[in-house]
Amino acid sequence: MTTLPLTFNIQPLFVSYEAVKLSNLRDGIWSECQTRGVQRMCTLGSIHVNKEGSRGLARMSQRELQFKVSALSQGSSYPIGTQLYKSADLEDLENASMYLFRTDAGGQVKVYVGRKHMKYIVYIEVSFLPQCVSKKELLLSWGVYRSDSSAMNPLDPQSSTSGAKSSISQTPFPQNSLGARTLQMEFDSIQAPFYFSFLLLCPSSAASDLKEIKSHRKTNFCVPVGLGSGSPAPLGISFSNDGSVNFALFSRNAENVVLCLYDEMEGKLSLEIDLDPYINRTGDIWHVSMESVAPYMSYGYRCRGTIPREKGNICHESHVLLDPYAKVLHRSFTDQSGSVPLLRYLGNLVKEPSFDWSGEMRPCLPLEKLVVYRLNVECFTEDKSSRLSSAVAGTFSGLIEKMHHFKRLGVNAILLEPIFSFDEQKGPYFPYHFFSPMNSYGPTRDGVSAASSMKEMVKVMHENNIEILLEVVFTHTAECAAQTIGLQGIDDKSYYVFDEDVESNDRSALNCNYPIVQRLIVDSLRYWVTEFHVDGFCFINASSLLRGPNGEYLSRPPLIEAIAFDPLLSKTKVIADSLGPYSSDSKDIRFPHWKRWAEMNVKFCSDVRNFLRGEGLLSNLATRLCGSADIFLDGRGPAFAFNFIARNFGLPLVDLVSFSSGKLSSELSWNCGEEGPTNKAVVLERRLKQIRNSLFILYLSMGVPVLNMGDECGQSSGGSPSYSDRKSFDWDALSTTFGVQVTDFISFLSSVRMRRSDFLQRKNFMRVEDVEWHGSDLAQPSWEDPSNKLLAMTLKANLKSSKPNSKKSRGSDFFIALNANDSSETVILPQPSQGMAWFRLVDTALPFPGFFRTDGEPVIEQTPGFLAYEMKSHSCALFEAHSSLA
C-alpha cells in the first residue's frame, strides 16, 4: 500500500470526534478544528482490485450481508454550510463519530458512524462539489475489509474462503432538494467490526466514462464500523467502564500493523483488524478501540514493513508478536503453520487481577539497615526436600511457606533473581517481557495466578518487615530463534542497537537510552512499584545502561538520570550491578549516581577473596571493611555499598574454598590444599574456617551484606562457575552439622549487626579518630607490604551517642583481627577503658559450637599491662569491651 507524506494546507484535512452526541455539535465546530490541527488522517489504496484470498473473517454472522440505503426525508430541514444536520436519526445515534474529508475535486465528504437499535448506521453527505462535476447521478463505489485493505470482502464467512473474490458494490447517491448528496446505510451489529471504504463515481463529459472522486490524497475514503479510532495512551490494552477496550502499540517504522485476536481454542486465530495508518495512528503510536472483546481470549500484532536487523531474520512480518505492554500473558503454544515451529506468546484479554492491599504497610527500611538474601523463586522450593505440595513448590507461594528460614537467618530483604517472563531454555536472565511475572511461578502456572500469588507474597513479607527487591535485566531480550518473543519484529530499529554498517555481536541488545526504550523501562519499573509494591530493583549489566546507540559511554545517561529523579522510583532502592551471569568482565567505570544509586560492590568481592587466599594488600581490605570510601565517598555513604563474596553466578561459597584450577583463575578462589572433594581432616578444617572467615568479613564490614541462596548449607555446583550448573536448594542439607553451624553463625552475625548498629549499620563514614589500625604488636600495619597478612582494628564507640539502658551494646569498643597467614600470629589487644574488659565473641578457628558466643568469653591477661591473643592460621576474631562487672 502506498501512501503520500503528510502535508498541511490551509485547513485540517480530516478530523474525528469520538463518542460525541451530534445534537451537541453547533456552529463553530470547524473553526475549533482548525485551532486543534490535524488529529487523524484517513486514506487507503484503491479498492478497484480483484485479489483472491481473504483473512481473519471467522466469527462473523452466518447471514449474508444486509444493508439499507435510504435518502433522508425531503422534509428534513437543515442549513447549508458548516452547520450540521438536525436530523432526529443522527441525534439518536449511540457512540457517534464524525469524519470529515476533503475531496480531490474540491468538495467535502462528511461521514457519521454510530449505533441504533442493534444496527450500525453509516451516514454519508457529499457537498460543495464544484460545477465542473456533472449534475448527473452520483454513485458510491464501496467495499468492506478487515485484514487486507486491498481486498474488499463480503461479510459472510462462507464467502471468505481462499477462493473468494473481492466484492465491490455501487450504490446510487440521491440528491435532496437543497442539492446535497446524502446516503444512509445500515449493517447488523453482529457483522462488525470492519472498515467501510469507498470512493465516488460521477459521469464525465463522455457518456460511457465515470470520473472517480477520491480524497485529496488520491486515495479512498475509509471509516471504521464497530471500531473506534482508539487513543494513543496508555500503551498496551486498557479497559473502560463501559466495557470497551483500547489497544495501543508503538512502532515508528512499521508501514502497517494488524491486530490479531484469538478465541478460547489454543492457537485459533479468529479475527484480524488491519489498522488504518490515518485513522488508527497518532505519531508513532498505533491504536484502536473495540466495544467488546468478549468472544476473544488473547491478542497479538503483526507489523509489516519493519526493517529486519539481519538477512534471514526469522522474526518476519507474518509472525504474530507479543504486545510489549501486555500485563497478563496467555499460555504459550507452538505454532506449526510455518516451515519452522514457533513458540508463540500472546497477551491475555483480561483485566489485571484485583488485590486487597488493605492493612499492608511497606517496611521502608533505610539502606543501612538491610540484610539481603538473594534467591531464585523456582530453585528455592522446587526440590522435593522442601516438603511442599506440587502446586506451591517453585512458586511465589513457596516463599511464604519458608518464612521461618528467613527469620532464622535474620534477613530483612529478599533479592529475587529476574522474575519477568523469560526464555525457559536460557534462564531468567533472558527476558522477553517486562510487565508480567513468569507464569510458572503461579500455583496454576498461568499469568493471573502468578500475579496474584506474587502480590500475596509481597504483602506477607511486608507484614514480617521483609522487603522485596527485584533483579531486572533491561540490557537485552531473549533472541528470536524459532520464537516470536521479545520486542523483535515490532520495531527493531527503535528498540535495538541497530547499525547497518557495523556487524553487532549481540543482536538482542536494547538501545536503552533511546527515548521509547527509556519510556518502556521506566513504565515497567513504575508498574512493579505501584501494582506489586516491590521495594527496589537491582539492575544487572548496569554498565551497559550507560552506553549510547554507538556503544559510547555517556556522561549523563538519560535512563539512569530519569530513574534517579523520578518522583516514584527515586523513593525505592535502586542498585547498579555491573556484572552479569554471562560476562564476568568487571570494568572500572564510575557509575553516575546523583546520590541515589547504590551499587553491587564488586571490589569488595575481589579484595576479600584475595585476602583470604593470602594475596592482595592490607590497604585494600581496610578500605572494604570501612565501607569502600574510594567508591562511595562522593556524596553517598557506606550504606550504598551492597557487599557480597559469592553470588548466584560464579562459584558458590563452598566451592570458593574447594576448587582453584587454572580455568578458575578469574574466580580468585583457593582449594585449601586439595582440589575438589576430599577426606583429609586438615583440608576440611581449613575450608570450614575459610567459610566462617568469609561470612565474618561480610557481616562485620560497613555496607549491606548480600547472602546467596544455598551458601548457608554448603550448596555446591561441582566447581562450575556457570549459572546453568546451579542446583535447587536442598532443604535436607540444613539439618547436617555443617548446615546447622553455618546457619546459626549467620543468625548470630545478623544479630550483632543489629545490636551494634553504631558500628555496622552506619549511614555515614566513621571519623578517622574513631578507628585505630594495628599490626601484630599494636603498631601501624605495613599497608603496602604484600607479605603482611595480619590486620587488626579497634572501633571506638562514640560515648555521646550511647543509650543509658544499653550497657553492653553501646559505649563499648570493638576489636577485630584477621589473619591470612599459614601460621599462627599473636595480636596485642589495646587497653580497654576503665572498668571495662575484653570479651571474645568470635574466633573462627575454634571448634563448633564454641567458635562464637552470644555473651562472649573474657580474655585473661597473660602479662600485666596488656593482653596477648593467639590467632590461629587463616582465622578471624571479634572482641567487645564489656563492663568488668558483667
N, C-alpha and C positions, 0 to 999 in steps of 0.2 A: 504494500500500500504506500503510495507516495503522497506526502503532504507538503504544503507550502509553508515557508517560515512565517512566524507570527509577525504581523505588521500592525501598526497603529495609524488609523486615519482620523478624520475629524470626530467621528462618533464611535462609541463601543460597538463592536460587531455582533456580539451575542451575549445576552445576559440571562441567567437562570435564577429564578427565585423559588426556593424550596418551601413547600408547606405553607403557602400564602393563600389566604382566602381572597378570592378575586373581588368580592364585594368591597374589600377594604382598599383596593387599588384606585387611586384617584389621579386627577391631573397632576402633572409634575413628576410622575414616576420616571419618565425618560430623562428629564434633566438631572434627577438624582442619580440615575445610572451613569450619566456622563461623568459626574464627580467621582464615582466609585471606580471607574475604569473597567477594563475588561476583566470579568470574573472567570468566565469559561468560554471556550470556543468550541464549535462543533463542525466537523467536516468529515466526510468519508469518500472513498473512491467510488467510481461509477457502479451502479447496480446493473448496467446492461452487460451482464456476463452470463454465460451458460456453463457453469462449472459443476461437474459431478462431485457428489460427496457432501456430506454434512455431518456435523459432530455435536455431541452434547445435547441431544434432543430427547433424552429419556425423561420420564416422569411428566410428560405433557398429557393433556386431555386426549382421550380416545376419539373425541368428536372432531369432525373436520372443522376447519376454520370458519367461523361465522362472524360476519361483521355487518354493520349497518351504516349506510351512507345517507345523510339527510342534510338538506339546507335548513338554516334557521328560518323560523316563521317570517313571512314577509311583513308581518305586523310588528316584529321586534324593532323597536326604535333605538338607534344609537348614533352618537355623533361621529363624524369622520375626523381623523387626526390622531393625536396622541392619547386621547381618552379611550377607555376600554368599553367593551360591550356591557350592557346592563342586562344580559340575558339571565333569566332565572335558572336556566340549565347550567350555566357556567358558575353561578353563585352557589349552586348546590353541590359542586364537586368537592370531594374529600381529598385532602393531601394534594391540592392542586399545585402544579408547577407551570410557569410560563417561560417560553423560549422565544427569543426574538432574533431573526436572521435578516441579513441584507442580501439581496439577490445580485447576480452579475448583470442583470438588466436594469438595476437601479431601484427596484421596488423593495417592499418589506414583506416578510412572512412571519406571522405570529402563530405559535403552536401552544395550545393548552393541553395538559395531560392530567387527569385525575380519575377518581373512582366515584361511581354512583350505582347503587343497587346491584352490587356484585358484578359490575361491569367496569371496564376501563374505557374512558372516553378520550379520544384524541380529536381535538377541535383545531382546525386549520383555517386561518384567514390570510388571504393574499390581497394586498392593497398597494396603491401608488405604482401600478405598472405603467411604464412610460408609453406614450402614444405610438411609439414605433412598433409596439407589440399589437398584433391583430386583436380585434374585439371579438373574434370568434371564440368558439368553445375552448375552454382551458381544461387540460387533462392532468390528473395526478397519477404519475407512474411510481409505484411504491412496492416495497417488499419488507420482509422482516428477517432478522438474523439474530443469532446468539453468539456463536463462537467463530464465525467466519464472515467478515463484513463483505467479502466478495461474492458470497453465495446467499441469495435470498431464498429462504426455505418456508414451506407451508408449516403451520403449527400443528402438524399431525404426525405423531411418531411412526405411524405406519408408512408414511411417505419419506421418512428420514433415513432410509437405508443408503447404502453406498451408491446405489444406482439412481437415487432421486435427482431430479433436475431442479435447477434454480427456479423459483416462482416469482415472476414479475407481473403485477396487476396494473391495469389502467382504469381509472375511475373518473367520470366527468366531474368537472368542478363548476357547480352552478353559480350564477351571479345574481345578487339580490337587487332590490330596487335602487339602492344607493351606489351601486357599481362595484361593491366589494365582492370578492370571491370567497365563499365560506363552505366548509365541508366538515361534517362530524362523523366520526367512525367509532364503532363500539366493538370491544373484544371481551370475551368471557374472561373473568379474572383467573380462572384455572390455567389459561393459556400463557399467562405471564410467568416469568419475566422474559422480555425480548426488547430489541431495538426496532423502532419504526423508521425506515429510511425511505426517502422519496425525492423526486425532482418534479418539475412542472414541464408540461409539453404544450406548446402553443402553435397553432398553424402559422406558417410563414407565408411569404408572398407567393411561393409556389404551392399550389393546392395540395400536392401529394406529400409535401415535406412538413415535418414537425420540428419546431425550434425548441431546444432544451433550455430551460431556465434553471440555473443552479445557484449555489451560494456564491458570494463574491470571490471565493477561493476556487471556483470551478469544480466544486465537489458537491456531493449530495447533502441535502438536509437530513438530520438524524436526531431523534429524540428517544429516550428510554421509556419503556412502558412496564410498570411493575417493578421498576428500579428507580432509585434516587441517584442523583449525581454523587451523593456522599460528601464527606468532609475530610480534609487532609489531616485533621488532628482528632483524636490521638492516633498514632501509628498502631497497627495491629487491628484487632476487632474490638468493638465496643457495643454494648447493649443499651438501648434506650428503654425508658419506662413503658413505651407503647409497644414494645416487642420488636421493634426494628433493629437491625444490626448494621453497623458501619464497618467497612473494610478499608484499610489504608496501607499502602506499601511504597517504600522509597525505591526508585530505580531511575537514575538520571539518564542512563544510556540505553534503556530498553526502548525499542521502537513500538512495541505493543505488549500489553500484559493481559493475560487470560486468567480469570478467577475460576477455579475448578472445585466443584462441590461433589462430595461423596455421600452415599447413603449408608445404611447400617451394615450392608454387606461388605466384607473386607475386600478392599481394592476395587470396588464397583464405582466407576465414575458415572455420576448421574446427570450433571449439568455443567456446561461451560459458558461463561459470560465473557465475551470479548470486550474489554473496556475501551471505550472511545477516547482517543487522546485529547479531545477538546471538551467533552462533557465530563469525563472522569479523570481529569488530570489538573492539578494545580501546582505549578512549578515542577518539581521533580517527584511529587507525590501522586501516585495513582490511587483513586478512591471510588467507592461505590457503596450504596446502601440498599438493603433489601427489607421489605416489610416484615418478612418472617423467614427463618431458616429451619422451620420445624421438620421438614422431611429429611434434612441432611444431618450428618454426624460429624464430618470433618471437611477440611478445605486445604487448598494449596494454590500455587500460582505457576503459570508458565510465563516466562519472559522471553520474548522474541526479539532478535536483533541485537542482543548484548554482545560485547566483544569478548571472545574467549581469551584466556591467558596463554594458551599454547595450542598448537595444532593437535587435533585428535582428542581434545579435552572431552571427557565423557559427559560432562555437565552441559549438554547442549539444550537447545530451546524446546525440544519435545518433552523434556522431563518436568514432572510436577515438583515444585520446590516448596520447602517449608517457610512459612512466614517468620521472619526473624523476631517479631514482636508477639508471637503466639504465647499465651500464658499457660495453656494446658495442651499437652501433646497427645495425639492419638497413638495407640499402639502401632509399632512399625509392622510392615508386611513386605513381602518380597514380590516385586512386580516382574513377572516372567514374559511380559508382552514384547519386549525388545530382544535384540540379539544378545545382550548382556543382562543377566538378572540384576535388578537393582533393589537395594533395601530402602524403602520409602518411608519417610516420616511426614506426618500431616498435623496441622493444628486442629484441636478439638473445638467444635462449635458449641461450647457450653460456657456458662458464666463461671468465673473463678469461685471456688467453694468458699462460702462464708465461714467465719470462725469467730467464736466467742472469746475475746481477749479480756473480758471483764475480770477484774481482780489482779491482772498481771502488772507487775512493776519491774521495769528494767533495772538491773543492778547498778549500771552507770559507774562501774569501778574505775578509779584512777589508774593510769598506766602502771604506776609504780607498785600497785597492789596485786598485779596479775601474777598468777602461776598457771602456765599454759600446758595443756596436754593435746598433742596432735594425733589424730586418728583417721582411719578410713572407715566410713559408715558400714560398708558391706563386710570388710575383713574383720571388723571389731567383734561381731557377734555371729557370723555365719557358721563358724565351726560348731560341730555337734557338742563340743565340750562346754559351750555356753549354756546348755540345758534349756534353750528357748524353743518354742514351737516354730514350725516352718514359716508361719505367717509373720512372725516377729523377727526371727533371726535374719541378720543382714539388712535391717531397715532402721529408719529413724526411731521407731518404737523400741527397737532393741537397745538403743542408748538409754532410754528411760529405765529399762529393766536393770541396767548396770550402774545405776546412780550410786550405789554403795561403794563401788570401786573408785569413782571419782572422789567421793567423800574421804575414803581411806587414804588416798594419795595426797589429799589436801589441795587439789587444783580448784581454781575458780574461773577458768576459761577453757573452753574446748575449741581447738582449731581443727575444722573439718577439711580433709582433702577435698578437691573440687567435687561438688555435687551437681553442677549443671549437667544437663543431658549430654552424654559423651559417647564416643565410639567404643563399644564394648570390647572390641578386639584390641584396641591400643591402650585403653585405660582412661582414667578420669582427667588426665592432663591433655586430652584431645577433645575439647567440647565442640558440639555443633549447634548449640543453642544457649542463650544467656538468660532466659526468663523462666525456666522451668527446672524443678529438681528431677533427678533421674527417676524414671517411672519405677524401676526395680527397687527403689528404696522405700516404696509404699507397701503396706500389708497385702494389697491385692494387685500389686505390680502395675498400676495404672497411674495416670497423671493426677487425677483427683485425689486418690488416696495418698499419693506421695506428698502432695502439697498439704493436705490436712494433717497427716501424721508428723510432718516436719514442724508445722505450727504448734502442734501439741507438744512436741519435744522441746521446742524453744520455750514455751510457756512453763513447762515443768522445770526446766533448767533455771529459768529466771526465778521461779519460786524458791529454788535452792541456792540462790545467789551465785549462779554459774552463768557466765556469758558465753555466747556462741559467736565464733569468728569463722569466716569462710575463706579458704584459699580460692583464688579466682585466676583464670587464665584468659587474658584478652589479647594476647600477642599473636595467636594463630587459631585456626579452627581445624577440625578433622579434615583430612584431604578427601577430595571427591574421587574415590577409586571404587567403582561399582556401587556407589551410594549417592543418593540425592540428598545431601545433608549440608549443613553449614550455610554460609552466605554465598556459596559458589553458584554461579548461574544467574543470580539476581542482578548484580551489577559489579562484576569483578573489578572493573577499572576504578570504581569508587571505593570499594571495601578493602581491596587487597593492594599490596605493594606491586605496582604494575609498571614495568619499564620495557617497552618493545625492543629497545636496543641492547639491553643487558639481560643475560640469562641469570635468573634468580634460582638459587639452590632450594629456596623454600617457597613453594607455590601456594602455601596456605598462610603466609604471613599477613596479618592485618595491618592496614595503614592507620594506626591508632590515633594519630594526630590530625587526620583528615576530619573536617567538621562533622560529617554524617556519622562516621565511626565513633568519634568522640561523643556525639549525642547518644548513640546506641549504648555505649559503655556507661555513661552517666545515668541514663534512663534505667539500665539494668540494675545498677547499684542502688538507686533510689527505690526501685521496686522491691528489692530484697529487704531494705530497711523498713519501708512502710508496710508491706504486706506480710513479711515473715519476722519482723522485729529483730533481725540479726544485729549484732553489736559492732561489727567491724569486718575488715577484709585484709587479706594478705595477698599481694599481687605477685604471682610467680613470673619469672623472667622480666622483672621490673625494669632492668636496664634497657630492654627493647622498647619500653614505653617512652623513652627519651629521644627516640630517633624520628627523623623526618622521612618523607617518602623516598629519598635517595640514600637512606642509611646514615645520614649525618646526625651527630648529636646536637640537640637543640639546647640552648642555654636556658630557655623558658618554655619547656614543653607544654602546649596548651592543655592537654589532658590532665597532667599532674597538677597544674595550677588550678584548673577548673574544679578538680576534686578537693584541693586544699581549701578553696574559698566557697565551695557550695554550701548554702545555708543548712542543708540537711546532712550531707556527707562529712562535712568538717567537724561535726559533733560525734562522729563514730571513730573507731580505731582504724587507721589506715597504715598498713605496713608494707614496705617495699622489700621484696625478696629477689635479689638479682640473679639467683641461681634457678635452674630448672632441672627436672628429672633426667633430661637427655642432653644437658650441656653443663658440665662442671667447670667451665671456664669462668673464673671469677675476675672480672675486670675491675681495676681500681678506679671507679667512677664516683665522683662527688655527686650524690643524689640531691637534686633540688627539693627542698622540703617545706619552705615557708613556715617553719616552726610547727608544722602539723604532722608531717610524715615521720613515722618510726621506721626502723629497718631491721631485717634479719642480720644479725651481727656475724658475718662470715669470718671476719678477722678473729673474733673470739674463738670460733671453732678451730681455726688453723693454729693459733698461738697456743691454745690449751693442749691440743693434740701433740704439738711439737714439744712442749714442756714435759708432758707425761712420758714421752719416749726418750727424754734426755737430750733434746735438741732445742735450739732457739735461745733467745736472750731473756734474762730475767726482767728487763725493762718492758718487753712486750707483755709478759704475763702480768706485771704490776698494772699496766695500763688497762688490761681487760678486767682485772679484779675490781678496779675503781670506776668502772662504768664506761670505758673507752672514750675518754675525753678527746682523743685525737680525731674522733668522728663526730661526736655529739655535743661538743662544747660550743659549737656555733649557733647559739640561740635555743638549743634544746636542753637535754639533761640525760642522766643515766637511764631513766625510765624509757627512753626512746630506743634503747638497745635491747632487742629480743635475742637473748643468748641461747645457743644450742651447741652440743658436742656431737650428737648423732641425729640423723633425720631420716625421713621416710624414703629418700633415695640416697644411695651410698651405703656404706657398711653400717649395720646396726651396732649398738654399743658393745654387745658381747663379741661381735666379730672384729671390732677395732682392736681388741686385746688378744685375738686368736689367729689373725691372718695378716701377713705383711709381705706377700710375694712381690716380685718385681712389677707385675702388672697392676699392683695396687699402690704404687708409689704416690699417686695423687691423693690417696686417702689418708696419708700421714698416720698410718696405723703401726702397731707393734705387736707381734705374736707372743711376746713374753718368753721367748726361748725355744718355742717349737711351733711349727706351722700346723694349724688345724686342730682337730680333736686330739686329746692326749689323756693319759692316766698318771702322768708324773705329778706328784704332790706339790713339788716346788713350783712348777709352772702354773698349776691350778691356783695355788695360793697367791702367786704374783698377779695372775689375771683377776682374781677376786679383789685384790687391793686396788688394782687399776680401775676397775669398775666403780668401787667406792670413791676413789680419788676423783674420777670424772664427775660423779654426782655431787661430791663435796664442793668442788670448784664451781660447778654450775649454779648451785643454790646459794653459795656464800659470796657470790660476786654481785656487784650492783648492776641492776638491769633486770629484765624479765626473763626468768628461766623457762625454756620450752623443752618439755619431755616428750619423747617419741613413743608411740604405741608399741608395746612389746618389750621395751628396754627394761621394764621393771621385773620381767620374769625370764630374761635371757633369751628372747626370741632371736633366732639365727637365720641368715639367708644362705648359709653354707659358704660364706666367704665371697659371695657375689654382690657387687655394688649396684647391679641392675635393679631397677624398680620392679620389673616384672617377676623377679625372684623373691619378692617379699611374700611372707606367708600370713595366713589368717591367725588371729590371736588365739593362743592355746590357753584356755582358762584353767586347765588342769595343772599347768606349769606354775600357777600362783601358789599351789599347795606344796610345792617342793621346798626343801630347805633354802635353796637359793632364792626362790620367789618370795618366800616369807621374809627373809632378812633384808632383801633389797627393797621390797615394798614398805616394810616398816622403817627402813632408813630414809626413804624418800618422804614418808609421812612425818618423820622426826625433823628433817631439814625444812620442810614446809612450815612446821610449827615454829621453828627457830626464826625463819624469815618474818613470820607474822609477829612474834614476840619481840624481836629486835628490829622493828621497822625503822628505828632511828639510824641503824647502820645499813640495812639490806633493802629497804624499800624507800629509798630517798628520791625525792623529786629533783633535787639539785645536787651538784657535785660537792664532795666534802672539801673543807678547807685544808690547806697544806699543813697547818699546825695540828689538825685532828688526826693525822696519820704519821706513824713512825715506821721506817723500814729497817730491817735488820738482816745481817748475815748470821753465821753460827755463833758469833760472840757479841751480839748487840751492836756491832759496828755496821756502817753502811755497806750494803751488798755491792759486789763488783758488777755493776749493771751491764757493762759491755763485754764481760768475760764469758765466752760460750761454755767454758768448763765449769762455771759456777752454777750449781743446780739446786741450791738451797735458798729459799726465800721465806722470810717471816715478816709479819706486820702487826703493829699494835693500833687498834682503832680506839681512840679516846672518846669516851662518852661526853656529851655536852650536858653538864650538870644543870644548866639553866633551863633546859627543856625537859628535865626529868619530872615524872609524875610522883607525888608523895606516897602513893599507895602501891608502888611498883618497885620494891627494894631489890628484886633480883633482875628485872628486865631493863630498868633504866638506871642511869647513873653508874653503870659498871662498864669496864673496858672489855674489849675482845683482843685475844692474841691468836693469830692464825699462822701456822707453819706448814710449809710444803717442801718435801724432799724428793727429788727425782734421781738421786744418786743410787748406784748399785750397792752402796754400803750405808751403814748407819751413820748418823750425824747427831751431834749434841747441840741443842739450842739453849740459849740463856733467856729465861723469861724476865722481863723488866719488873722492878719492884712495884707491887700494887699500891694503891692509895691506902692511907692509914685506916686500919680497921677492916681492910679487905684482904681476901686470899684468892689465889688462882684455883679454879676447879676445871678439870678436864672434862669436856663434853664429848669429844670425838677423837679417836685415834684409829685410823683405817687399818692399821697393822695388827690390831688386837683381834682375837678370835670372836666369832659370834656366840652369844648375843651381847658380849660386853664391849664391843668396839664403839658403841655410843650409849650415853646415859642421859636421861632426861634431867635429873637433878645435878649431874656432874659428880666427879670424884676429886677430892682435894689433892693438890700436888704438894708433896712433902719436900721441905728444904733439905738439900743434900749437903750444902755448905752454908754456914751462917752468912747472911747478907745477900745471897742470890739463889735462884732456883735453876737447876740444870735439868733438861728433859731430853732423853734419848729418842731420836726419831729413827725408826727403822727405815730400811731402804724402800723406796717407792711408797711413801706413805704421807698422809696429811693429818694434822691435828688441830683441834679448836679448843681454846681455853677461854673461860669467862671469869671475871672478877666478881666474887660474891662476898657478902659480909662474912667475916671470920667467925661470927657467932651463929651463922645459919646452920 
